[in-house]
Amino acid sequence: MSNQTPTERRRDALKKAEACVCQDRQSSYGDAEDNFARIAALASVALADRLKRPLDAVDVALFMACVKLGRLAYDRGNLDSWVDLAGYAACGAGIVTG
């Protein structure tokens, strides 16, 4: 168990999420909104018979959050999934407020 306070542990998780969405992954995958738009286009084709409208970047942020929530339902102790969930939430917020 960590000697950190709950606030310090939350701050560390948010710092990791920030590094993912503002640095690490951006250099590998490009801007989150552009990446989510590409994913939306691919998923729209793959799921065309199941959709009433094409997906957009916000849909992808929600979808990815669902993926992480599904993983966390199986393993609540997976810190990477918690960090990724925070990162997807930050990306979605950035898209809808942009």
JOURCOR-V344257 format. One record per residue. RES is the residue in one letter. SS is DSSP state (helix for helix, strand for strand, loop for the rest). PHI is phi in radians with two decimals (999 if undefined). D_FIRST is the distance of its C-alpha to the first C-alpha in Angstrom with 2 decimals. Layout:
# JOURCOR-V344257
res=RES ss=SS phi=PHI d_first=D_FIRST
res=RES ss=SS phi=PHI d_first=D_FIRST
This chain:
# JOURCOR-V344257
res=M ss=loop phi=999 d_first=0.00
res=S ss=loop phi=-1.33 d_first=3.78
res=N ss=loop phi=-1.50 d_first=6.66
res=Q ss=loop phi=-1.33 d_first=8.74
res=T ss=loop phi=-1.32 d_first=10.75
res=P ss=helix phi=-0.98 d_first=11.42
res=T ss=helix phi=-1.10 d_first=14.59
res=E ss=helix phi=-1.13 d_first=13.25
res=R ss=helix phi=-1.16 d_first=11.10
res=R ss=helix phi=-1.13 d_first=14.40
res=R ss=helix phi=-1.07 d_first=16.44
res=D ss=helix phi=-1.10 d_first=14.75
res=A ss=helix phi=-1.10 d_first=15.34
res=L ss=helix phi=-1.17 d_first=18.87
res=K ss=helix phi=-1.10 d_first=19.52
res=K ss=helix phi=-1.14 d_first=18.80
res=A ss=helix phi=-1.10 d_first=21.09
res=E ss=helix phi=-1.07 d_first=23.65
res=A ss=helix phi=-1.07 d_first=23.75
res=C ss=helix phi=-1.19 d_first=24.43
res=V ss=helix phi=-1.54 d_first=27.15
res=C ss=helix phi=-1.95 d_first=28.71
res=Q ss=helix phi=-2.47 d_first=28.71
res=D ss=helix phi=-0.87 d_first=27.34
res=R ss=helix phi=-1.31 d_first=28.74
res=Q ss=helix phi=-1.08 d_first=31.75
res=S ss=helix phi=-1.24 d_first=33.09
res=S ss=helix phi=-1.55 d_first=32.79
res=Y ss=helix phi=-2.10 d_first=33.93
res=G ss=loop phi=1.47 d_first=35.77
res=D ss=loop phi=-1.04 d_first=35.48
res=A ss=helix phi=-1.01 d_first=33.40
res=E ss=helix phi=-1.10 d_first=36.42
res=D ss=helix phi=-1.13 d_first=38.71
res=N ss=helix phi=-1.10 d_first=36.28
res=F ss=helix phi=-1.14 d_first=35.77
res=A ss=helix phi=-1.13 d_first=39.57
res=R ss=helix phi=-1.12 d_first=40.10
res=I ss=helix phi=-1.07 d_first=37.66
res=A ss=helix phi=-1.05 d_first=39.49
res=A ss=helix phi=-1.10 d_first=42.82
res=L ss=helix phi=-1.14 d_first=41.76
res=A ss=helix phi=-1.16 d_first=40.19
res=S ss=helix phi=-1.08 d_first=43.34
res=V ss=helix phi=-1.23 d_first=45.48
res=A ss=helix phi=-1.11 d_first=43.30
res=L ss=loop phi=-1.95 d_first=43.11
res=A ss=helix phi=-0.92 d_first=46.56
res=D ss=helix phi=-1.29 d_first=47.93
res=R ss=helix phi=-1.82 d_first=45.02
res=L ss=loop phi=-1.90 d_first=45.03
res=K ss=loop phi=-1.67 d_first=47.47
res=R ss=loop phi=-2.61 d_first=46.72
res=P ss=loop phi=-1.13 d_first=45.12
res=L ss=loop phi=-1.25 d_first=41.44
res=D ss=loop phi=-2.21 d_first=40.52
res=A ss=helix phi=-1.09 d_first=37.59
res=V ss=helix phi=-1.17 d_first=36.01
res=D ss=helix phi=-1.01 d_first=36.29
res=V ss=helix phi=-1.15 d_first=34.36
res=A ss=helix phi=-1.03 d_first=31.52
res=L ss=helix phi=-1.13 d_first=31.44
res=F ss=helix phi=-1.06 d_first=31.74
res=M ss=helix phi=-1.14 d_first=28.87
res=A ss=helix phi=-1.08 d_first=26.68
res=C ss=helix phi=-1.10 d_first=27.83
res=V ss=helix phi=-1.03 d_first=26.93
res=K ss=helix phi=-1.16 d_first=23.34
res=L ss=helix phi=-1.10 d_first=23.27
res=G ss=helix phi=-1.08 d_first=24.74
res=R ss=helix phi=-1.18 d_first=22.13
res=L ss=helix phi=-1.21 d_first=19.33
res=A ss=helix phi=-1.10 d_first=21.24
res=Y ss=helix phi=-1.44 d_first=20.83
res=D ss=loop phi=-2.39 d_first=17.21
res=R ss=loop phi=-1.14 d_first=15.26
res=G ss=loop phi=-1.59 d_first=12.12
res=N ss=loop phi=-1.43 d_first=14.25
res=L ss=helix phi=-1.06 d_first=13.32
res=D ss=helix phi=-1.02 d_first=16.75
res=S ss=helix phi=-1.18 d_first=18.56
res=W ss=helix phi=-1.11 d_first=17.10
res=V ss=helix phi=-1.13 d_first=18.10
res=D ss=helix phi=-1.07 d_first=21.43
res=L ss=helix phi=-1.03 d_first=22.09
res=A ss=helix phi=-1.09 d_first=21.80
res=G ss=helix phi=-1.13 d_first=24.05
res=Y ss=helix phi=-1.13 d_first=26.63
res=A ss=helix phi=-1.10 d_first=26.73
res=A ss=helix phi=-1.13 d_first=27.42
res=C ss=helix phi=-1.11 d_first=30.09
res=G ss=helix phi=-1.04 d_first=31.71
res=A ss=helix phi=-1.09 d_first=31.84
res=G ss=helix phi=-1.12 d_first=33.41
res=I ss=helix phi=-1.24 d_first=36.01
res=V ss=helix phi=-1.27 d_first=37.08
res=T ss=loop phi=-1.73 d_first=37.34
res=G ss=loop phi=-1.35 d_first=39.13
